[in-house]
């Protein structure tokens, strides 16, 4: 993806196959565990799925380093799926590159969309619907089906089971 200041950074997910793409010279991994990559230099930021980074200073430092190195090197930002944490990090890189902070999320939705359907790019859904889909996905998970009710609402009787299941889906 090209940023307004001319730097180029690739956003991807570890679960995506690398198709005819050269490996990066530097990468920032936004994961819960260190990936232990030996092929190129990388910086690991402990950032578990569906959460904030464990250290904001470490996350900002890693992204500043990626921005600095993107001027001369192939740089990659990677999380598990390449959508949530990577999109958030790319929005921060857009702000560092000169995009107005109030417009960063809209700018990212317009320029970075890892989801492809039929070869055409589609924008990410609005944040409230996107969060609702994550919560609704828990209702369709095999371990959650016994928790959901006909309307999808939790009742006090099954709330204890749902809390355990939600913890599993947020990791």
Protein Blocks (a to p, Z undefined) as FASTA:
>chain_A
ZZfkopacddddfkbccehiacdfbdcdddfbdfhiakbccddddddehiacfblklmmm
mmmmmmmmmmmmccddddfkopmmmmmmmmmmmmmnopafklmmmmmmmmmcfbdgehia
cddddfklmmmmmmmmmmmpmklmmmpcfkopacfklmmmmmmmmmmmmZZ
